[in-house]
Amino acid sequence: MSKGKEVNVLAEHSYGTWRPQRDWKSPLFIEKAEGVYFFDGEGKRYLDFSSQLMCLNLGHGNEAVIKAIKEQAEKLPYVAPGFGCKVKSKAVEALLEVMPRGLEKFFFSTSGTEANEAAVKIIRMFFAGEGKYKIISRYRSYHGATAVSIALTGDPRRWFAEPMSKVPGVIFAPDAYCYRCPFGLSYPECGIQCAEYVDYMIKNEGNVAAVFVEPVVGTNGIIVPPKEYFPRLREVTDENNVLLVVDEVMSGWLRTDEWFAVQHWKVKPDVLTTAKGCTSAYTPLGITATTKEIADFFEDRFLAHGHTYAAHPLSLAPVPVVIEEYKKLLKHNFLRRVGEHLKKRLLELKEEHVSVGDVRGLGHFWAVEIVKNRETKKPFNTRADKAALKPLMVSKLSKEMLNKGLYLLGWISHFIVAPPLIITEEQIDEGVDVLDETLKIADKETES
């Protein structure tokens, strides 16, 4: 079958995700990938500057991870979740080494979406006797595509799913977004009002079971909270007998230079969900980790959750190997050195381009937010534009960069710079140079 025919078959008989289907008529056809690059059918090379969907942390073609999957496929490709096996116990042992202290029991699924779905069910069962069921999320968030996880999501993808996925008891808090503070305040004089308001919400809503947040917001802006935010949020949840849940689907697995982003603030969550980097996306795996207190609750109570692919052997096979590969990256200060170089190069863009309003992030996880007017922070596009399917400046620029051999994901008004953790300083320069050149297009359309 020719490449043209293969593309046509895909366009005619499969759905493209998160888009009108008119935009799925000619997807870029990828032939192979290696390291931080992937190649199309014509042999053209692309630098992967967003780790596909912020998940391919070890890059393409890691031989150790591939070997682990092959060996498991030959030995025991599937066994029902009601059985134990060596690969499951090895994955658990490896996770216990790196998880934040106190998170001791895991439910294994096949995605971050499912990890969050499991978390909500566990939380609501845990508090069922007290009648507490409400969950506080935030507006700048993404937690998945299933009915419950999209209900937790604050970004416009939730709008399209309502009312079918309107789950009772989900409410949204203001974001810890200093560049566009929802209270119109400035840090540090703000008194961390974004955290204080959560306390106000809990006390006035009643029946709140959990606060559900991304420690560093992912797709919706790579928003790093002020240093006081998470310690105060932990105090608020403890004082109100509410669980603190952190969604580390994107921000985990050394993406921010810590195993999990919440560790930057030395805060211990009650539940942690993750996926993506736990296998470097080589197999689909979601993890819901809970404290012993939550686990003990179900010793004599029915855990009403499970599915055919829970704790799938092939999904779990890469976990111990991936963790060992991450440990190698921690040696000789490699991650921090390269992360600092990435930070330096991106901050230079803010000095050189009037269209860059803000640059923020940690480690290998950054946002470059573009604006039409830097003084007023007026964006080129809004969430409403996205929902209305209007042309977006970030999409225009992403397309131009792809033509130049750089894959960089844009979302509404910012770019998500999240290269594989194996990237070198020279490869970062290669990517930033293309972004630098492309931003000149946006500069020409700014307002004085």
N, C-alpha and C positions, 0 to 999 in steps of 0.2 A: 504494500500500500504506500503510495507517495505521501510526502509530508503534507502537501496541499489537501489531499483527500482525508488524511488523518485529522487535520485541523477542522475540516468541514464536518466530519463525523462527530467530533466533540461539540461543535457549535450547534448542530442540528439535534443531537440526541442526549446532551448532558446540560445540566444547569450550571451557570457561572454564579459564584457566591457573592452576596452583598453588592448587587449591581442590577441595573436594567439589562435584560438579556441581549439588547442590541449591542452592548459593549462586550459581548462574548462571542462575536462573530469571527474574530481572528486572533485568538490568544497566542502569545509568543510561545513557540514550541521549543522546549528545552531537551537537548539530546544527552548531555552529560554534565558532571560537576566535579570539581576537585578543589580542596582547600577553601579559599575565600572567593572562588570564581565558579561561574556556571557558563555553559556554552549552548548556543542555539543550533538549529539544524544546519545552518550555513557555516558553523564553526566560529561565529563571532563570540568573543569573550566578554563577560559582564562581571564587574566587581559587586559582590553581594554585601551592600552596606547596611542592610536591615535584617540580616540573618534570616532571609525569607520572611516569615511572620514573627520575628523576634524570638526565634526558637532554636535555630541551628547553631547553638553556642560553640560547638567544636568544629564547625565548618563541615564541608562536604567530604565524604569518602574516608572517614577515620577507620583505619583497618582493624584496630582492636575492637571497636564497637561492632563492626560488620561481622567479625569472626564470632563474637559472642552470640549474635542473632543466628548465624548459620549453625553453630553447634547446638543451640537450643532447638532449632527447627528439625535437626536430624535426630535429636534425642527424645524430646517430648514437646511437640508443637502446641498441643492443647490438652488441658485437663480441666474438668469442671471446678468452679470456685470452692466447692465443698471439700475438695481434696487438698492435702498439703503436698509440696514437692520441694526439691532442693533449691530451685531457682527462686521460689518465693521466700524461703528463709534467708538466702544470701542477700536478696534485695532488702529485706527488713533490717538485717544486721548492718548493711552499708548505710542505710538511711539513718539509723540510730547514731551513727558516728557524726553526722553533719547537721541534723535537725536542731533547731533551737532547743535548749535543755527544757525538759518538761513535756515535750510532745513525744508520746510513747506508743501510740497505737494508730494504725493506718488502715484506711479503706482504699483499695485500688480500683480505679475505673479506667477509662480510655481517653480522657480529655480534661482540660481545665473546666469546661462547661459542666461535665459530669461531676468533677470534684466539688464544684460549688453547689450543685444540686444535692449531692450527698450531705454536704455541710449543713444546708438549710434543714433537710429532713432530720438529721441528727440533733440539731439545736432545738427544733420544735418538739421533738419527742422528749428531749431532756427536760424541757420546761413545761411539758403538757400538764403535769399535776398542779402547776402554779398558774396555769392559764395565760402564760406569757408566750407571745408568738410574733410580735412585731420585730422587724429588722430595719435598722437604719443603714442606708447606703449613701452614696454621694452622687451629685449630678455629673461630674466628670469622672466617669467610671465605665468599665466594660467587664462583665463577669460571665458572659457566655450567651449561647443562642437557644437553649432549651427554655421551656415555659418559665421555670422558676429563675434561672440565671439571667434571662433577658429582662425579667421583671426587676431584678436587682440593678440592672444596667441603667446608667443615667444618660448615655449618649443617644443620638437620634435613631439608632437601630431599634431601640425599644419602641419608638413611636409607630414604626411600621407594623410591629407585632401586636399592638393593642387593638381591640380589647381582648383578643383571644388569650393572651398571656398575662392578663392583669391578675396578679397574685395578691390576695388580700394581705394587708399588714406590712407592705414595703413602703417606707417613707425615705425621703432624700434630705440629706444635710448639706450645708454650704461646703465648698471646697477649700482646702488649704493652699490656695493659689495666689501667692503674693503678687505676681505680676498683674493679675486682674482680681484683686480682692473683692469678694462678693459684698463685703461690708463697706467698701470704699476707704479702708484704713491702710496704714503703712506699718510695716514691721520695723522695730520691735514695739513701737508705742501701741500697737493694736491689742496687746494683752492676750494674744492668741485667741481672739474671739471665735475663730472657726472651731476650736476645741470646746470653748466655754458654751457655745450655742448647742453643741451636742448634749451637754448636761441639761440645758434648758428643755431641749426636745424630749429627752428621756423622762424628765420629771413631769412634763405636761402631756405627753402622749399616754403614759401608762402602758403596762403589759409589753414593754420592750424586752426582747430576749437577747439581741445581739447587735453590735455595731460591726459592719462588714466593709472593709476598706482595702485598697491597694496601698501598701506602704510608700511606694513610688508609683504614681499613676502611670499606666502604660500607654495604650494607643491614644488616649485623650490628653496627652500633653507632656509626658515624662515630668510630672509635677513633683518636686521634692519639697516636703513640708518643712517649716521652721523646726529647729532642733528641739524646741519645747513641746511641739505638737503631740508626738506619740507618748512621751511620759505623762502628759496631762490627760490624754485620751485613756491611757491605762488607769489612771486615778479615777476618772469619771466612771468608767465601766465597773471598776471594783466597788466604788462607793454606792453604785446603784444596782449591784448584783446582776450585771449584764455581761455577756461574753464578748470578748474582743476577737474578731476573726480577721485574719490577714490573707488576702489573695495575692500569692507570690507566683502566679502563673508566668508572668513576664519578668518580674523583678528578681526572682530567685536564681540560684545556680551561678553565683559569681558575676552576674550581669552588672551589679553595682559595686563590685570588689569585695562584698561579703557573701557568704553562702546564701543568706537571705537578707533582703534589704532591711527588714525590721530590726536586724541586729545592729545597724548603725546607731540606733537609739537605745540599745540594751533593754528592750521591752520584750516581755514574754507573752505571746498570744495564747489564747485558749484553744483556738483552732487555726490551722494553717492549710491552705489549699495551694497546690502547685501542679505543674504539668510541663509542657514544652522542653525546657532544658534538662529535666530529670533523665531523659534519654537522648538529649540533644536532637529530639524530634525524629530519631531514626525509627522508633516505634511509637505508636500512640499510647500514652499512659497519663492518667490523672491520679493524684494522691491527695487524700483528705487525712490530715494528721490531727489528732486530738490529745488532750491531757489524760492522765490516768483517772482523774476525777470523772471526766465524761465517760471514759471507757468502763469504769466500774459501775456506772449507772445501768449499763446494759447487761451486767452479769446475770441478773435474774429477770430481765425485761426483754421483750421481743424487739430486735433491731429490724424494723420493717423496710429493708432496702437491700438491693442486690440485682445483678443481671448476668447474662450468659458470659460476658467477657470480663467480669470482675476478676482481677488478679490473673490476667491472661499470661501464660508462661513466656510467650514471645515478646509481649510488651515489657515484662519485668527483666528479661535477660540482659539488656544493656546497663541497667542501673549500677551495679557494682563497678563495672568497667568504666562507665562515664565518670563516676566519682573519682576513680583513680586517675583518669585523664585530667580532670580538673585539678587534682593535687599537684600534678606535674606543672601546670600553668602557674601555680602559686609559688613555685620555687624561683629563686634568683630575682624576685620582685618583678617578674615579667609583666604581670597583669597591671600592676599599679604604674609601672613606667610607661607602658603603651597607653593606658587610660589617661595619664597626665598629658601625653602628647596629643591625644585626641581632643582633650579639653582645651589645650592651648590653641590648636588650629581652629577650632570652632569659635572660640572667643574672638579670634582675629577677624572672623567674618562679620561679627557685630560692629567692629570698628570700621570695616571697609564698605559695608552695604547699608544704605538708608532703609532698605526694605526689611532688614532684620530687627525685630523688636526685642526679642529676648532669646538668650541661649542658656539652657539649664540642664542639669543632669548629674549623674554620678558614674564613675567607672567607664563602662562601655554602653551607656544608656543615656542618650541625650536628645533633646528637642531643639530645633531651630525654628522659632516662631516668626513668621513673616507678617508684616503689617503694611497697610496702605499709607498710614500716617504715623510716624514714630512718636510724635509729640502727644497725639490724642489716643494712641494705641488702636486706632481704627483698623480692623482686620480687612484683608481682601475679601474674605468670605465668612459666612456665619453658618451655624448649625441649620438654620432655616434654608439656606442656599443648598446645603447638602441634601436635605430632605426633599427639596423641590427639584432636585436633579439639575441644578444650574451648573454651568462650567466653573471649575474651581482653579484658582491660580496654582495651588500646589500640584494639581493633576497635570496642568500644562507644563510645569517645571519638571515634574517627575518623568513625563514622557520625553522631554528634551534630554534629560540626563540618561535615560535608557538608550536613546539614540547614540549617546556618547559613550555607552558601555558601562554605565553606573546604575545599579538598581537601588533606589532609595524611596522608601514608602512615605507618602504624604497623607495627612489626615486633616481635612477642613482648612486649617490655617498654620500647620507646622509640619516639619519633617521629622521622622523618627530615625535617628542615627544610632544604630545598634548592630555594629558589625560582629562577626564571629570573634570569640575571645582569642583565637589563634592569630588574629591579624597582626601585622608588623607596622612599625612607624612608617616605612616606605609605602606600604599599601594604604595606610590612612592618608598620607599625603596625596596619593593618586586619587582617592575618592573625594577628599576635601577640595582639591584643585578643580575637579569637575563641578562640584557644588558651587564653588566660588565663581566660576565662569558663568554658570547658569543663573545665578542670582541677579546678574546684571539685567536680565529680562524683567524681573520684578522691580528692580530699582527704577527703571524707566516709566513704570506705571504708578509710582507713589505720588502722593500729594505733598506739596511743599508746606 
